[in-house]
Amino acid sequence: MINEMRFFDEATSTGVSKTMINTKGGILTIQATGTATTFEFTVLGCVNLESNLFEPIKGINISDFSLAETVKANGIYEYDISGIRQLRVNISSIDGGTLTVMGISKEG
């Protein structure tokens, strides 16, 4: 089973995305694209469907296998989301263009 969500589409300002509900996914793949000269976002996870206590989760930049809590460059990143029921993206800074953040969760 695959869940797909566009967390942000050509965002030009900071903000928190809508929530993706994870029903079976074990891996979240995120792709960041756009024209922004600088940006920073964090993927947030929550275990309980009835809670709003989201915490940052770390991902792997698949181009160089570095581990990061924040994303600061266009690229593809993977996150272990086993047991995490809700997911959001928080753009904390963006300047000089747009940012699109697409996510796909799949069984790991």
Buried (B, 14 or more C-beta within 10 A) or exposed (E): EEBEBEBBEEBBEEEBBEBBEBEEBBBBBBBBBBEBEEBBBBBBBBEEEEEEEBEEBEBBBEEEEEEBEBBEEBBBBBBBBEEBBBBBBBBEEBEEBBBBBBBBBBEE
